Amino acid sequence: MDRTALIAATSVILFIAFAMGWFARWIATRLSPINGRMDEVDRLAQSLHEAEEMRDQAIVMMEERERELEAQLAEAQADLRATMEGLREARQEVEMMQAEIERLQP
């Protein structure tokens, strides 16, 4: 084997070794997505944290609104009871007056 053939064979072997190393690195990167996509994982974690905070705020707002509505409902029910009691008393008074008028008429 002369010198030119030896250089050519060595070059081919080194190129093949380089290509295999590059391919192995590419495969390793594809098989471990966390190492290659850490920015995306950080962004997703931040988005999840923000979504959880928004959910917690929405729950607090919903609970406050529910308390307000329950208070309004209790007030409306109390008003209704008072109105019904007043109406009942007014009906009784009307009946008593009608009975008195019928008694006084000849």
Summary of the structure (lengths in Angstrom):
residues: 106
radius of gyration: 44.1
end to end distance: 150.0
largest distance: 150.7
contacts: 201
relative contact order: 0.03
helix: 94%
strand: 0%
